[in-house]
Amino acid sequence: MNTQRKLLARAALVATLTLAAPLAAGPASAAPSPGVAASADGRCETRTPALEVNHFFKTYRKAVQGTGPRTPEEVRKAHLTAELDAQLTEWAEQNHADPVLRAQNVPKDWKVRNHSTTATTATVIVTQIWGGSPDTEVWYTVRRSDLKIINLTDPPV
C-alpha cells in the first residue's frame, strides 16, 4: 500500500472513531446532568443557585406583570417547595402584599448575588431596585441537590 493510501485509510478511521465516540458513551450522556441546563441557543450552561434564583425572579416578575406565559402561582409551584409555597400564601394574606416581592408593586430592576453556601444549601440575595424608593433585599435559601427554593425571607436584622 502506498503512503497516500495509508494516510487516507488512517484519516477515514479517525473520522469514523470521532463520529462514533459519542454513541459509545450510551444514552446516559445524551441528557445533561442535573447541574446543567440547555440555553435557548442549545448550549449547555452550568446551573447554580444564583442563576436559578435569577431565573425564578425574572419569570415570576413577568408573571406578576402579566407578560409571561404562566401565572405567579404556576411559577412558584415550579421553583419552590410545597411547604414554602404554602408559607408564602399565608404571608400574603397577613401582609396584603405579594409574598415574593414583599410589596404591592413590582420593582423596576433587580440584582442577584451569592451570600453563602453549606454542603446542602446556598443563600442568595436579591436586591430589588425600586427607583423612587430605597432598594430592598430578599434572602433565598436554595437546596443544592435539586436547586429548589426552600426559604425566602427578609434580611436578618
C-alpha positions in Angstrom: 0.0 0.0 0.0 1.4 3.3 -0.9 1.8 6.2 1.6 -1.1 8.2 0.2 -3.5 5.3 0.6 -2.2 4.7 4.2 -2.9 8.3 5.1 -6.4 8.2 3.6 -7.2 5.0 5.4 -6.0 6.4 8.7 -8.0 9.6 8.1 -11.1 7.6 7.4 -10.5 5.5 10.6 -10.1 8.7 12.7 -13.2 10.2 11.2 -15.2 7.1 11.9 -14.0 6.8 15.5 -14.6 10.5 16.1 -18.2 10.3 14.9 -18.8 7.0 16.8 -17.3 8.2 20.2 -20.5 9.9 21.4 -22.5 6.8 20.7 -20.2 4.6 22.6 -20.9 6.5 25.8 -24.5 5.3 25.8 -27.8 7.0 26.4 -26.8 8.5 29.7 -24.6 11.0 28.0 -27.4 12.3 25.9 -29.1 14.2 28.7 -27.4 16.9 30.7 -26.6 16.2 34.3 -28.8 17.9 37.0 -26.4 20.8 37.3 -26.5 21.6 33.6 -29.3 23.2 31.5 -29.6 23.9 27.9 -29.7 27.5 27.0 -32.0 29.0 24.3 -29.4 28.6 21.7 -28.7 24.9 22.6 -25.5 25.4 24.6 -25.2 23.7 27.9 -24.8 26.0 30.9 -24.0 25.1 34.5 -26.9 25.7 36.8 -26.1 27.4 40.1 -28.3 28.6 43.0 -27.8 32.2 42.0 -28.8 31.5 38.3 -31.8 29.5 39.4 -33.0 32.4 41.8 -32.4 34.9 39.0 -34.4 32.7 36.6 -37.2 32.3 39.1 -37.3 36.1 39.9 -37.3 37.1 36.2 -40.1 34.6 35.4 -42.1 35.4 38.5 -41.9 39.2 37.8 -43.1 38.7 34.2 -46.0 36.6 35.6 -47.0 39.3 38.1 -46.9 41.9 35.3 -49.0 39.6 33.1 -46.3 39.5 30.4 -45.2 35.9 30.9 -46.8 32.6 29.8 -47.6 31.4 33.3 -49.3 32.7 36.4 -47.4 33.7 39.5 -48.8 30.6 41.2 -47.6 28.3 38.5 -44.1 29.9 38.6 -44.0 29.4 42.4 -45.1 25.8 42.2 -42.3 25.1 39.6 -39.5 26.7 41.7 -40.4 26.5 45.3 -41.1 23.6 47.7 -44.7 23.0 48.5 -44.0 23.9 52.1 -42.6 27.3 51.2 -45.4 28.0 48.7 -47.9 27.4 51.5 -46.0 29.7 53.9 -45.9 32.4 51.2 -49.6 32.2 50.6 -50.2 32.7 54.3 -47.7 35.6 54.4 -49.6 37.3 51.5 -52.9 37.0 53.4 -51.4 38.5 56.6 -49.4 41.3 54.9 -51.7 42.2 51.9 -48.7 42.2 49.6 -47.0 39.9 47.1 -45.1 37.3 49.1 -42.2 37.0 46.8 -41.7 40.7 46.0 -42.6 41.6 49.6 -44.5 44.6 48.2 -47.7 45.7 46.5 -45.9 46.7 43.3 -43.2 45.4 41.1 -39.5 46.5 41.3 -38.2 48.2 38.1 -35.0 46.1 38.3 -33.0 43.6 40.5 -29.6 42.3 41.2 -28.7 38.7 42.4 -25.6 37.8 44.4 -24.4 34.8 46.3 -24.1 35.1 50.0 -23.0 31.8 51.5 -23.1 28.1 50.9 -23.1 24.9 53.0 -22.9 21.3 52.0 -26.7 21.2 51.4 -27.9 24.8 50.8 -26.9 28.2 49.4 -28.1 31.6 50.4 -28.7 34.0 47.5 -29.7 37.7 48.0 -32.0 39.5 45.6 -31.7 43.3 45.8 -34.9 44.8 44.4 -34.4 48.2 42.8 -37.5 50.4 43.1 -36.3 53.7 41.6 -38.1 56.2 43.8 -37.9 54.1 47.0 -35.0 52.6 48.8 -33.7 49.3 47.4 -34.8 46.2 49.4 -33.3 42.8 49.9 -34.9 39.3 49.9 -32.9 36.3 51.0 -33.4 33.0 49.3 -32.3 29.6 50.6 -31.8 27.1 47.8 -31.4 23.3 48.2 -28.3 22.5 46.3 -29.3 18.9 45.4 -32.2 20.0 43.1 -32.0 23.8 43.2 -35.4 24.1 44.7 -36.0 27.3 46.7 -36.8 26.2 50.3 -37.0 29.5 52.1 -37.5 33.2 51.2 -37.1 35.8 54.0 -36.5 39.4 54.7 -32.8 40.0 55.6 -31.8 39.2 59.2 -31.7 42.3 61.4 
